[in-house]
């Protein structure tokens, strides 16, 4: 009996540790993604040169930075829209999963613990993917780089949502936002691709 009880208690502790570990990962990822969103919104709100506080003109240089490469074109700004949408979908995925873990992630069944571990692993990939996309949006914008990183982030988020959908965390109410976010990811991916294929 003591052996069974010890095993039962160990499972509870182990499961709780995995749940808490996932929540720590989600919290750190959410913070980084939120920062990336805010940085991009701030850069977009500055009508002038987004690098004006980083790269000051050198008075010794004969050519001040009147270079178009330091500014977004109209097409650039249009492309940024769905990229922001995808980044905000990433933030929503992390935020919604955090709530689902707190509400439902308390099972000691080994299969459920494995699902928590899988979600922690894929969650760690989100902020680096968001950062990669955000970095290539700055002027001069490299459209092929943007398309590559948009596709990568969208694929990652789809995989992330699929793991959530198939996990013990996904009840009826969670399925509603999983489906909504899957649609948001697809919408922003397609919109970005259409804009990237337009002639300048």
Helices and strands as residue ranges (DSSP letters): H 2-45, G 68-70, H 74-104, H 110-136, H 143-165, H 172-197
